[in-house]
């Protein structure tokens, strides 16, 4: 749970820094805290059933919820807010982005909040051990997300995140219907990531390169990497045999 939740939060930070702007990537923190609080309150004030049943259902829900939430982010970015560059931002549009991305990113944190709250409350005699592994998992997730982004890029990092969510389902056995259903969700998600369907950014090169006067027309994005600072594009411009490549940090 620690690995999946912190990887999800860090990847959300990186996506929001591109989709809304670097100054707004901290929005991931209040979204995470709000979702965790809602999930915990549901566990303590609403749910009155068997905690083991709730744990099983929550573990099953982690992967589909994260996958749908992330796909919703890319869908909203593609259909509603395709222009993502901070130089062309307007306050009304940015307010809409905050509300839209905040809403679709809440559900996974609600699942994580209910899951952690149930684990802590049902085994209070092991609270120290649970808290240790929660923090250890969070540390591992914090380390893995930027490494994956830097070395392999955003699709691979999302693939690892979804795999971590799937592993929670395996706690209840490989032969269960829920595990097989989640396995199918994972295969579909990995296939979409590998083929660039749904989970791939499509940035307008001419807009991205507008800071360079001689790059505004005929710009082309050759390659892209995500790193700890920005989304980094290798751009090329036509008609100039020398110095025709430019690096743009967004």
N, C-alpha and C positions, 0 to 999 in steps of 0.2 A: 504493500500500500504506500509506503514511504517513497519507494523508487518511482512508482507510477505517478503519484500526485505531484512530486517535485519536478519530474521531467515534464509533465503536462504544463506546470506553471512556467517553467523556464522557456519552453517552446512557445507558450502563449506570449511571454515577454518579447521574444524575438519577432513573432508575427505582428504584434501590436506596434512595435517600433517601426515596422515597414508600413503597415496599413494605416496607422493614425499619426505616427511621428515619434521621433526619439524621446521627446519630452513627455509623451503620454504612455510609454511602455510600463511605467509603474502602476498603471491601472490594473495590471494583473494581480497586484497584492490585495487591494480592497475587494476585488472580485472573488479571489480565493478565500479570504477571511469571511466574507458574507456567505458564500456557499457552504463553507465548513460549519458556520454557525447555524444556518438553516437546517442542514442535515442533522446536526447534533440536537437541535430543538425538536425536530421531528421524532428522533429516537426516544427522547425523554418525555415529551408531552403529548405525542399523538399515537405512536405505535404501542399497542398493548398486548401483542401476541408473543409467540415463542422467539427468543433472541436467536436461536440457532437457525430458524427458518429465515429470519431477517438477514443474518450473515450470509446464508447461501444465496439469497436473492440479490443482495448487494454485490457480492463477488461476481455473480453472473452478469450484473448490469454494468460493471466498470468498462469493459471493452466497447460494447455497443454505444454507451453514452459518450465516451471520449471520441469514438469514430464519427458519430453523428454530429457532435459539437464542432469538431475540426472541419468536417465537410461543410457544415453550415457557415463557418467563417469564410471558407474559400468561395462558397456560393454567393454570400452577401457581397464579398469583395468584387466578384465578377459581374454580378447583375446590378447592384445598387451603388457601389462606390468604386468603380474601376480606376479612377484617377487617385493614386495613393501618395503622390510626391508632396512633400511638405511645402514646397515653393508655390503650390497652387491651392493651398488649403483655404477654406472659408469657415468662419465660426459655426454657421448653421449646419453645414455638412459635417463638420467634426463632431458636433453634438449628437447628430444622428448616428455617427459611427460608434461613439461611446455607448449609447443606449443599445444599439444592435449587437455589437460585439460583447458587451457586458452581459446581455440576456442569454446569448447562445453559449457563453462559456460558463455560466453558473451551474447547470445540471451535474457535470462531473464532480465538481467540488461538493455539491450536496450529497452525492453518493459517498464520496470519501469521508465527509463529516459524519454521516450516519454510521459508516463502517467503523471508523476509529472510535467513535463514541460507544458503539456496541461492544467492541473488543475490550475497551478499557473498563466498562461498567460490569460486564459479565464475568471477568476474571480479575477482580481487584487484588487478589493475593499475588498476582504476577505483574502488577502495574510497573514495577521497576524494569523487569525484563522486556515487557512490551514497549515501554517508552524508549529503552535503549535501542531496540531493533527498529523502532519507528524513526529515530534520529539517524541511525546508521543507514537505513534505506534512503532517507532524505539526502544524506551526504553523498551516497552513491549516485542517486539521480542527478544531483547538482553537478557531479563530476562528469557523468556520462553524456548529458545533453550538449554542453559546449564542445566536447571532444567529437561527438558524432557530427555536429553541425560543421565544425571546421574541417574534418577529414573527409566526410562522405556527403555532406549537404543535408538539406531539409527533408527530402523524401525518406532517406535512410533513417534519420532521427525519428521521424514519425512512425516508421515501421518498427523500430525498437520500442517506442512507447506503446504501440498497440500490442506488441508481443508481451510486454510486461503486464498489460491489462489482461491478456489471455491467460497468463500463468496463474492468476488468482482463481480462475475458474477450475483449474486442474486440482485445486485443493480438495474438491469434492469428487474426484475420480475421473479417469479417462473415458469410462464407458457411459457416463451419464449423458442424457440428451442435451442438457445445458452445455456441457463441454463440447459436444459435437457441433451444436449450433454456433457457439462462440468460435470454434475452429473454422467453420464456414465463413463467419464474419471476418475473421483474421485473413483468410485466404483471399477474399474479395478485396479487402483493404490493401493488402500487399500487392495484389495484381493491379489495382488502380494506381498505387504509388509508383510501381515499376513502369507502367505505361503512360504516366502523366495525365490520367483521367481524373479530374476532380480535385486532386491535391497538389497541383503544380501552379506556381506563380507565372503569370504572363504579363510582363511589364512592357509598356510602350517605349521602345528604344528612343524615339525622337523626343519624347517628353523627358525621359531620364537624362538625356544628353543636352538638355536645353541650356545648361550652364556654359556649354562650349559653343560659341557662335558658328564655328565652321563644322560643327557636328549635328546641327539641327536638322539637316536634310540628309537622308540616306544613311542614317546611323543604323547599326546592326549590333545586337548583343551576341557575342561569340560564345561566352561561357559565363557562369555565375557560381559564386561560392558564398556560403554563409559563414561568418566568423564571429568572434566575441564582440566586435564593434558594429558591424553593419552588413548589409547585403552588398557584396562587391561584384560589380559587373566588368567584364572585359569587353569594351566596345571597339568597333572598327568603323572607319569612315572611308567612303569611296573617293577615288580620284587622287589620292596622295600616296605615292609609293613609300615615302619615308615618314616616320612618326604617324602612321595611320591608326595605331592602336592607343586607346585611352582607357584608364581605369576610373570607374565612377563608384564612389561609396554612397549608398543611400541608407 
